[in-house]
Amino acid sequence: MTEKPAIAGGTPVRDTQIFYGHQFLDEEDYGAVLAVLKSPELTCGPKIEELEHRLCEVTGAKYAVAVSNGTAALHLACLAAGIGEGDEVITTPITFAASANCALYCGARPVFADINEKTYNIDPESVRAHVTRHTRAVVAVDYTGQSAQLDALMEICREHGLLLITDGAHSIGTRYKGQPTGSIADMTTFSFHPVKTVTGGEGGAITTNDETLYEKLCLLRTHGITRNQAWMEKEADGPWYYEQLALGYNYRMTDIQAGLLCSQLNKLDRFKMRRKEIVRRYDEAFSQIAQLSVQEEIPESDTTRHLYILRIRPERLTIGRKQFFEALYAENVCCNVHYIPVYYFPYYRKLGYEKGLCPKAEKLYEEILSLPLYYGMSDQDVEDVIAAVSKIAAYYAR
Ligand SMILES: Cc1ncc(COP(=O)(O)O)c(C=O)c1O
């Protein structure tokens, strides 16, 4: 007989809640933070440079600029790209709002391209179809950590003279055709929020191989002010002298965050392997269940998976995503939904965006939820999640 889910009066698969994401910190991390706290420089100090050097090693990029968070990284990338009033920036709706907001910050208009229904990443053909004479850049998101189809996107960008910015908030450690993402697009942005694979509490970065973009990013990160004589317009009045050359921001990261991130990056390979292991186990279990479908990966992507997306097949279930979500909570398995299509938000509706723009993205949104996925999950945690999902899918099978 089919086992009853907790929401229908059965026993939950576990007594304690498991969250969908969680940071992993160890003694090395605590020590790294304490060392900075005991040092003379809490900000603008040597840990920033060390982190930037480490990020260049991890991503293979020539330059890295550490900033306060992933949103600031996207904003600066768009500014450095020269995006402004009247421009259009193509992005995906299946992302966190910041991937589109960065265009709005610069006075440009985000244009939403549809996704590939199997990988859930932005579809290069849809990008191509949305290019106009106003398009200046593409912000492609490595959704869930899987690399976007960079070859195809770069070809479109080259053809039309566009800049390719990759939002790699999910994808630190991911490789595309063996090369780390972060050294392929014109600029790649990262986020180090605690749910991400490595964290600084908050934090972000931009990587690039382009020296001019790098210099702009450095300047804009700190008010547009420089102490670099080579960049100044006049001879310094004295050692105190600096110049403001552009209207920048205070988007600096602290050395405390950078110290923590250097320590977290030491564990990136381990984090990646464990995440891959969990994904493999989930995929293996869920591909056997007719009520579910599993996210496909392009063979070019060796992915550090940040999110595990469970997609239900509503035609094979008597319940929808909302009830599935509630049933998982009743089993003490906490999940989430990534993402509500960005243009559904009232702010975007008021700007004139309407439902129907990206049918595949809209369909995906109706059918997905994000399952627990993080380094610290035990094998038993993983099996509990599988048991909960399997029980619900079987009980409500159509
Ligand atoms: C795809 C994506 N882009 C950008 C961001 C923004 O990063 P942050 O929260 O560090 O500002 C996030 C954060 O969740 C994200 O998931």
The ligand as a Tripos MOL2 file, in Angstrom:
@<TRIPOS>MOLECULE
LIG
   16    16     1     0     0
SMALL
NO_CHARGES

@<TRIPOS>ATOM
      1 C1         21.6320   34.7210   -9.9560 C.3       1 LIG1
      2 C2         21.9170   35.7660   -8.9210 C.ar      1 LIG1
      3 N1         22.3990   36.9520   -9.3140 N.ar      1 LIG1
      4 C3         22.6950   37.9200   -8.4320 C.ar      1 LIG1
      5 C4         22.5010   37.7420   -7.0820 C.ar      1 LIG1
      6 C5         22.7940   38.8680   -6.1440 C.3       1 LIG1
      7 O1         23.8180   38.5620   -5.2700 O.3       1 LIG1
      8 P1         23.9040   39.2580   -3.8330 P.3       1 LIG1
      9 O2         22.8250   38.6960   -2.9800 O.co2     1 LIG1
     10 O3         25.2690   38.8880   -3.3660 O.co2     1 LIG1
     11 O4         23.7510   40.7130   -4.0520 O.co2     1 LIG1
     12 C6         22.0120   36.5250   -6.6160 C.ar      1 LIG1
     13 C7         21.7740   36.3080   -5.1830 C.2       1 LIG1
     14 O5         21.0720   35.4890   -4.7390 O.2       1 LIG1
     15 C8         21.7080   35.5080   -7.5650 C.ar      1 LIG1
     16 O6         21.2340   34.3180   -7.1730 O.3       1 LIG1
@<TRIPOS>BOND
     1     1     2 1
     2     2     3 ar
     3     2    15 ar
     4     3     4 ar
     5     4     5 ar
     6     5     6 1
     7     5    12 ar
     8     6     7 1
     9     7     8 1
    10     8     9 2
    11     8    10 1
    12     8    11 1
    13    12    13 1
    14    12    15 ar
    15    13    14 2
    16    15    16 1
@<TRIPOS>SUBSTRUCTURE
     1 LIG1         1 GROUP 0 **** ****
